[in-house]
């Protein structure tokens, strides 16, 4: 397999029933996919690399032939479950939510008649919409009103990138003294760490017992169920 086109053909034949199925999950039309697969076809650009990784296709192998074909070895089940605190059933349920397809277009104006066939080939997943470059997205339900000035209300589903390390002033999900907290991370010049709320009713919390403090992940977005407020 000397060319990207030959490597892509091989990957499709090995893991998909048809080119049509692959085109659908990649987010391109079949005619456009065939253009990439032709002898004179161009290489699928970097904008598709995130999607390739989701399909377990290694973009480096596709473009250069170097490395392994698969992004992750499917025999290694531990790598497929990045969230050790989730059961396999909970992980599958979370994946179902995060892999919901989103059809993106700048033309969906209020009152405009629009068919899915008219939407440009900008199809992504909920996961990629929240954090295009993040790999380990998880979620937690927020409780209380300590972050209300950042728009996070009681009962909101908060998405975070597990394992990511925050920059100053980013919102994090953390564990401290047996409590799970959603707070703004502040590291001061004297190296002291503080967790700040976005509600003046709550005072900043200084982390004095570092052994019992763990950053679980960095905030990436939230979803509010409108029916919970009725």
N, C-alpha and C positions, 0 to 999 in steps of 0.2 A: 504493500500500500504506500505508494510514493507521493500521493497528493492529498490535500485536505478533502477533496471531493470523494476520493476512494475510501478514506478513513470514515467519513460521515456515512457513506453508503453502507459500510460494514457495520457500524454502530447501529444504524436503523434496522438492518436485517436481523441483527442479533437480539434486539430488545423491543422491537415494535412489530405489530402485525402488518403494518403498511406504512408507506410514506405519508399518507393522509393523516394517520394517527399522530405521527411525529410532528407534522406541520401544525396540527391543532394545538398540541401542548407547547410547541415552541413559540406559537403566536404569529405564524406567517401563513399565507395562502399556499396551496399546493403548487400553482404555477410559479410563484416566487421561489419556493423551495427547489423546484426543478432547475431554475436558473442557477442556483448555487451548486447544484449537483452536476451540471453539465461540464463537458471537457474544458470549456473556456470560462467556467463559472468563477465568480469572485469568492473570497473567503468571508464567511459570516463574521461581522465585526464585533468589537469589544462590547457593544450594547447587548449582545446576545449571550455573553459569557456567564452572567449570573444565572440565566435560564438553563444554560448547559450544565452548570454545577448542580442545579436542582434535579436535572435529569440524570445526574451521576456521570456526565461526560466531561472528561478533563479537557479544558480549552487549550492547554499547552500541547497535549497529544494531538488534538484535532488540527491545530495550526502548524505544528512543527514535526509531529511524529515522535517527539521525545517524551519519555516518562510512560506512565500507565494509561490505558484507555479510560479506566474508571476513576472518577474523582475520589471515591472511597471504596475500599474493599468490602463488598457486601457480606463477606464471611465474618467481618468484625462487627458483631452486633452492638458492642459497647459504643462504638463511634456513632451509631445511628440514634443513640439515646443520650443527648447531651445534658439532659436535666435529670440528675440523679434523684431528685425529690419527687419525681412523677412516676406513677405506675405506668405500665405499657398501655393500658386502656386510656388513661388520662393523656398520655403522650399522643396517641392516635387521634383523640378527640381534639386536642390542641392543633395538631397538624391539619385536620379537616378544616378548622376555622381559618388557619393561616394560609391555606392553599385555595381559598375561595377566589375565583377569577374576577378581576376588575377590568372593565372595558373603559379605557380612558380616551376622551376626545375633548378638544377645546370648543367644539361646536354644539354641545348639548345645552342649549339655552331653554329657559322656561317657555313652555308652550310650543316648542318646535317639534314637528313630526320627525322622528329619527328611527331608522331601522338599524339593527345590529350589523346588517350588511354594509351600511354606510360608514361605520366606525373605522377609522384608520387602524392599521395593525399595531396599535399600542395596547396590547393586552398584558396585564401583569397579574400578580397575586397579591392578596392582602398582606402577606409577609413582606414582599418587595416594596409595596407602597409605604409601609410603615418605616422600613429601613433597608434601602436597596443594597447596601454593602454589608449588612449584618447577617450572620449565619445562625446564631442561636437566639431566636426570639421566643420568649415565654410571656406569660400573663399572670396578673394577680388582681383580685378585686379590692379596690380602695375602700377603706372605712374611715369615717370621721370627716372633718372639714378643715384639717390643718393645711391643705394645699389648695384651698378654694380660689385664691387669687391667681393661681396658675391655671384655673379652669377645671381642676380635678375635683369632682364632687363625690360624696358618699355613694358607693355602689357602682362607680365607673370601673370598667375593665381597663387596667393599665398594662400596656405592653412595654417590655424592657428587653435589652440585649444581655443575656446571661453571660457572665464572665468578663464583660467589658469593664475597663477602668475609666473613671470619670475625669473630665477636666474640671477646673475650678468653676463652681456655681452651677454645675449640671445637676439635674434631679436624678436621684438614685433610688433603688430598692436595696435595703440593707437589713441585716440582722444584728441586733444589739441587746445583750442581756435578755435573751429569750423572747424578744419582741421583733416583729417584722415591721419596718418603717419605710414610708415613702417621704423623702426629704431632699432638700437641696444641699449638695456637698460643698463645704467650704474648708479649704486648707489655708491657714494664715501664715504670715511671714515667719512666725516663731515655730512653724511646723505643727502647731496644734490643729486638730480636726474638729469641725463643728457641723452639726446638722441643723439646717434652718427650715422653718415652716414658711409658707406663704399666707399666713394669717396672723395678724398682730396679737391675737389672743394667746399665741404660743411663743414661749421664749426659746432662743437657740439652745441646742443641747450640745455640750462639749463631750467628746469621746475621751473619757479618762481611763477606761479599762479596755485597751486595744486588743487584748486577748479574746474578749467576748464581742468584738466588732468584726463583721464580715460584709463586704460589699457584694451583693448578689448580682446586680446588673445595673445598667444605665437606661433611664427612661427614654422611650422612643415614640410614644403616642398613647392615646386612650380612646375608648369607645363608650358612648353613653346609650344605654337602652332606654328609648323614650317611653316605653310602656311601664317602666319601673317608677316613673314619676307621676303617673296618673292616679 
